């Protein structure tokens, strides 16, 4: 079995253990001399939710009065176990008997995603406990809020969240427009997962990666961050990139859960005459830092590029891909002038050419938009942690 096949199986059928819901206590490095006064339960399923909540939990761990628990399944479990020292407190019979073995948490911390299984479980099992929601991407809290309102109809004890933490004013506007009744609950904190970008030396990382890739300072690296798009879309992408006038090499970053082999995508791009470079030995963060231009649809990879001050193109052509109906069009980074949107794949080539010209008007416009609407101070997690502490103070009897 090839290494490609092994990686594919690991994500599709070879890791059943990762899909069992687990409960962990996050242990601190310092010695505890007294029982914590309060407890928090964080729920996370996919890598995006774990990436958003992990920095917040690291900040909260410094509070000796707080016992931090995590409910995870899916790929989030890997991230939790990698970043924290954990104690598995999952009940032997069923994870969902946790309420019989642990006291109810004083606050629940949720990062809403498209699948809300454990979030819904926590909301119903501990229906009297306050909830703090962290949104990791535009509109991602919408589905969870809808589910919470359904739960609320059947339970007088379940209230709306005490706070909904969003990344920026545009995210707040979108949440409030869809849910006017939560306007007073929405707090702009920034997205905690992006704190690491504020602290990284992007330029130094870029130099190391480009040297290892054998790229000169003059060569352009364009990266496509895929989202399990149909092969037909990649064929359109290949034709569009072939028609560009700028010279560049393409890094095709295949989504780890994509059932299509990387070799199939490579054949499509090579047949179209696109110059490819193998970046499989590098992390997505490393390639993002080294890129001159990032192409994506609507993933957080586009926002990560923006926070690294890399020009981005958001491809929202619906010919061969589905765009979630609740995502506003144009996408927020495009609306704010921090990225370029391409609704028709035939326009992609011209956009690529324009953004690879660092002296061009479009590049300068995008650079201004990134600085204006996506500031970086590395304190997003601290702000979310402060919201959690405020909720604890408001809802815990003195």
Secondary structure, DSSP 8 states (H G I E B T S, - for coil): --HHHHHHHHHHTS-GGGGS-EEEEEE-SS---S--SEEEEEEE-SHHHHHHHHHHHHHHTT-TTEEEEEEE-TTHHHHHHHHSEEEE---SS-GGGHHHHS---SEEEEE--S--HHHHHHHHHTTTSEEEEE-SSTTHHHHHHHHHHHHHHH-TT----SEEEESSHHHHHHHHHH-GGGGGGEEE---GGGHHHHHS-HHHHHHHHHHHHT--TTS-EEEEE--S--HHHHHHHHHHHHT-SS--EEEEE--TT-SS-HHHHHHHHHHTT--B---TTS-HHHHHHH-SEEEESSSHHHHHHHHTT-EEEEE---SSS---TTS-SS-HHHHTTSSEEESSGGGHHHHHHHHT-TTSHHHHHHHHHHHHHS---S-HHHHHHHHHHHHHHHHS--
